[in-house]
Amino acid sequence: MYDLGALIRSLRKERNITQKKLGELLDVTEGTVSKYEANIMTPPFETLRSIASIFDVSMDTLCGMKHQGTLSTHGLTEAQTETVKSLVDTYRVKNAQTRRQLSQEQYSVLGKITAELTK
């Protein structure tokens, strides 16, 4: 059975954050964090988003869903986000044959990545 409180507690302890500090980050009291961890209260959606951001986990993770191989582009520029999308789309294509040489499209995407990373 899924236990949101235990997950929040575990994430908090892994990062050596006290309930008081997490409360400050979430703009709630230490007691409220304690209630979240004890499953007495469920954090509202906006607070869940903040928790996900603080601990750098997906909302799916917080909601107990299996990780689906998603990739966060949070904090990237629009150009970087588009480059990541191109990379994922280009390399996600499953070939029945294993090829060691990159296609022209794959070289193009790698060129975009290099250009973005050298800005």
C-alpha positions, 0 to 999 in steps of 0.5 A: 500500500502506498504511504505518502507520509513515509515517502515525504519523511524518507525524502526529507531524511535522505537530504538531512532536512528537519521538519522545521526546515521543510516547513519553512521551505513550504511556508507551513508549520513544523506541525503541519509537516509532521501531520503530512508525514503521519498521514493525518493531513494530505498536502494540497496540490500546490504543496505537493508541487513544491515538495516535488521541486524541493526534493527533485522528484516527479509528481508521479513519484509523490503520487506513488506511480511507477516511473515511466522514464520521464525526463524533467526539463525544469530550469532549461531554456526553451532552446535547451528543452527543444534540443532535449526533445529532439534528442529523445525523439531521435534516439527513442526510435527502436531499430531492429538492427543495431547500427554502430554508425550514427545517422545524419539526424543523430549527428545533427542532434548531437551538434545542437547539444554541443552548441547549447552546452558551449553557450 
